[in-house]
Amino acid sequence: MISGAHVIIYSADAEADRAFFRDVLGFPSVDAGQGWLIFALPPAEIAFHPAAENGKHEIYLTCDDVAATIQTLERQKIKCGPVVDLGWGLLTHLSLPGGGRLGLYQPKHLVAARKEGTKPLP
């Protein structure tokens, strides 16, 4: 019934953020027309947390080694915040070229998206 998910990140500089996902993170993409890139994501999962109100959503990238990932990003001039151990994972935020921030964490919980034979993107 459901074949995938499409995530939208709104940006004050979408071109810079697209270049970041293409050139720094190395995510494969397709050109949907006129340079409008749509990126493939690594295996994903979705969780539902209790909240007083509906309509709030968060997007995080995950990695196997947050310290090594931060070092790789910082060599490419991408700033990351301090790492916080929240029990369920080691969390930082990276600064997108367009001015936004994106969560990045190393999970300590079971990962639903990891099935036999799947690999993270480079």
N, C-alpha and C positions, 0 to 999 in steps of 0.2 A: 504494500500500500504506500508507504513512505520510502522514497528512493534516496534521500539525502537531506541536507540542511543548507541554507544559504544565510550567512551572517553578514550584516552590514555594519561597518564602522564609519561614522560620520566624521569628516575631517575638514579643518580650515585650509589644508593643503593636500588634497587627495593625490595629486601627482607625486609629491614627495613621499607620501606614505606608500603608494603603489611601488615606487622605485625601491623603497626600503624592503618591502616584502619580496620583490623580485631579486634585487641585487645583494642585499645583506642576508636575509633569511633563506633565499634560494628556493622559494616556493614556486612550483610550476604554475603556469597560468594559461588562459586562453584570452584572446582579444575578442571581446564581444562587439567590437566595432568602434572605430575612431579612437583607438588606443585605450579603450575602457577595459582594463584587465580584471579578470575574475580568477581568483587563486584557488588551487586545490589545497586542502588542508590535510594535515596528518589525521589518523584516526581520532575521532572525537567522542565525547560523551556529554550527557546533560544531567543535571541534578536539580532537584526542587527543594528549596529551603523555605521554612516558614517565614512569613513577613506580615506586618500589619496591613500593608497595602499591596495590591497587584501592580504590575507594569514596570518593575525594576528588573533589569537584566545585567549580568556581568559577563565579560569575556576574558578568559585566561588562556595563555599558551602554557603547555607543560613541557618539561624536559626531564631527562634522567639524572643530570648533574648540574644543579643551578650555579654552583661556583664556576665550573668550567664554561658554562654557557655565558655567564656574565663576562668572564675574561675574553671570550671570543667576540662578544658584542662590543666591549669597551675598546678592543683593538681596532674596531671599525668605527670608533667615535660615537657609539651609542651609549648614552648615560643610563645607568641602572641605579635604583635606590638601594638602601640597605636591605639585607636579607633578614626576615623575621620568621622565627620558628613558631608556627601557629598550632602545632600538634598534628594537624592533618597534612601539613606540608611546609616546605621552606619557600617563602613568598618574597618576591621583589616586584618592582614595577619598572618597565623600561620606558624611556621617552621616545615617542615617535617623532620623525622629522616635521610632521604637520602640526606639532604642538600638543598632541594628546598623550595619554599614558595607557599602557597595556600591562595587565598583570602577567607575571611569569612565575610558575612554581614547579618545584620538584615534589610530586605527591609522596606522601607516606602511607596513603590508603590504597586499597586495591583499585586497580585501574580497569574500568569496564571496556575501554576501547582496545586493550591489548589482547588480541586473539592470536592463536598460532599462525605464524607466517607473516604477520604485519610488522612493519618497521617504521620508525619515525622518519620523517623527511630530513634531508641534510640540513 
